[in-house]
């Protein structure tokens, strides 16, 4: 009795269908590999953008946090390392610099030869403290200043009823058209630098 194996391929029959499926699978894998690389690249770019944006927000959040404490309706005082203090309007405040305009500063005039027998109270009363408007100094500065943040000890808002704010208000009333600097000849005759001084009451 002869047995015929029907499962074996016969000559002249077409190639098995699983070979075509294998080629199709390889082709699909190649396509999916390219697609995966593209998706990976897009995701990598998106992650880099998100990380960069987060770093920028973190870097600037501290400055914006401090800037919100500046009261735009009040004057500010900026105290520097060397003991100098400037009064004016703070506009920019960041980790590198502070910008200030409408600037005033204190000028203390003392007697050239104070009385040697005077006590501390008399010496203090002999000091003439006035508020000077920036702009008429010898070097002729504009009424704006950029202060290196490393030189700033601290800054603060000033109350409207404080002595400095009142002196500034008095100056503005007395000079409605702004500051007028005297000439060099006028300064020589008066012994001043041409700046308008407003006394600060103790």
ABEGO torsion letter per residue (X at the ends): XBBBBAABBBBGBBBBAAAAAAAAAAAAAAAAAAAAAAAAAAAAAAAAAAAAAAAAAAAAAAAAAAAAABBAABBBBBBBAAGBBBBEBBABBBAABBBBBGBBBBBBBBBABBBAABBAAAAAAABBBBBBBBGABAAGBBBBBBBBAAABABBBBBBAABAAAAAAAAAAAABAAEBBBBBAAAAAAAGBAGBBBBBBBX
